[in-house]
Amino acid sequence: MNKFAALGLSAPLVSALEGIGFENPTEIQEKSIPLLIEGKVDFIGLAQTGTGKTAAFGLPILDVIDVDERRTQALILAPTRELGLQITNQLQDFSKEVRGINIQAVYGGAAITNQIKALKNPPQVLVATPGRLVDLINRKKVDLSTISHVILDEADEMLNMGFKEDLDFILSHAPEEKYTWLFSATMPNDIKKIVKRYMDKPIEVKVNTGNIVNVNIEHQFIQVRRDTKQDVLKRVIDSNPEMIGVIFCRTKADTQNLANDLSVGGYAVEALHGDLTQAQRERVMRRFKAHSIKLITATDVAARGIDVNDLTHVIHYSLPDDNEYYTHRSGRTARAGKKGVSMSLVTKGDLRKINYLERQLKISFTKIEAPSNSEIYQSRLEKWTAKVLEAKPTKSLNDELFEAVKGKLEDLDAEALLKHIIQNEMNGMGVGKELPTSNDHSDRSDRRDRGDRRDRGDRRDRGDRRDRRDRDRGDRGDRRDRDDRSSREDRGERRDARKSSGKGSELFFINVGEFDGVTKEELKEFVVEFGDVKATDVKVVEVQDKRSFFEVNDAASGGVEKAMSNLTVDGRKIKVNLENAPKKKKRKKY
Ligand code: AMP
């Protein structure tokens, strides 16, 4: 017997599922379909995107409604237009063989007049985003009085997005006597309140949610230096030519800037974030789904609309603050039984977050190195070789052309000829210099070269202003920097001597402040990364406009100044010195 039929689904649905290739029910489907098909329960499904939850509620609701009745019986609420459309499309696919079914979606960002027109023929299943539905209720264009089932999908997200009042308004317009099915990845207090208020002895089913991450995901991290993070990302992309991935950034600006930087570098990447218009977002999604672009950068919120089953990679360009977001992000890959990689690019300061994620989510990360040149060449040459083998000679390569080229190459024997061809191919691959490893802090010149690119996004706006100011004092600064180096090293030794005096910590000055857009937290990360000290040894005392002060525990402070000499950000030299060092007076002149 077909496994979906065994769960109690009707023949037309089972037949449609065979048509779209659903063979085995997922866990949430197995657990919820038999319960929901009876229809007469309140239900909580704790499941996240990618678990097959849409079918878990979508299939039973299609069997529960009466297709002969031309009134709205089921209302499905979803946080975003994208998710609403995904649900609608899936339900339409499932019900291909159900005659007389009418499923409609209403959502913001599209003309309300067309939706009002369509609602004149009331759908049995209405899929809606909360904001648009409130609008339609106020205009009296939708009748919820005949609803028997309300489904809240991604309920936690609806609340995160501020739809609490809208949900209350909508639910107050639905009949008292109804069944509510709530799906959510998490169970925050606000959801518990909804459960208490609107649900009656709900049955709870929990799968692969919260702290459980899909076992088909391989978690990896690469330790990077902040200044080479983008280069490492490029290498990861270069060494995975078949990659279809989402690169997660923390802010909309980071998302856009990274996509811009990668595009400038010749990578086909587009950004997906909330500052795009609906039409722009849809265009990006269409292109991504059709694989005309294989990589997108995205914020957590915008990525909710991504319904692509074949993502090979999720890349955390910045780790999320919340470990549930890590689960959500990672869950975008390894869907429907496939395998996937969730890769984090982390600085030294982020390592504790990796440990934390390991403990909290009970997963283990594999540390990998940034792909080397030889790995990049190897994967590209593999692709190239396959292409060469596929390129069967056609008439366009006529005898005349062939003989002309052959005449020039025939002095080389087969092996030499092959080497020339491969080298020529490699020369055209534009693989850059090897990167220093994450632990290699010795290659200062390299770091200086790359320093300009660091944090380009945030600093771009301020760049001009500061550049001008820096040029004014640049010469002086450079000279002083050179002159100071040896004496600074002397001071380092003196400080080492002082360490044993048992003082608690040393106070350092750094010529970076609010003007540069740094927060205490960012400055701390910067010091940890470049000052070669542990986060627990550093405390940022104060961030002023153009300078800041931080303390480093005595035992760890000896090498800070030296480690942070010769750093450049946006073309400006970073100065770090002991606040009570002999040079203090001289420095105050600036
Ligand atoms: P969802 O969690 O509902 O967003 O589903 C994730 C993806 O898995 C969707 O694209 C579904 O088409 C697919 N899917 C859901 N259930 C199954 C199943 N039983 N077999 C194969 N694919 C499925």
Residues whose N, C-alpha, C, O or C-beta is under 5 A from the ligand:
A	BS01	AMP	G21 F22 E23 N24 P25 T26 Q48 T49 G50 T51 G52 K53 T54 A55 N309 A336
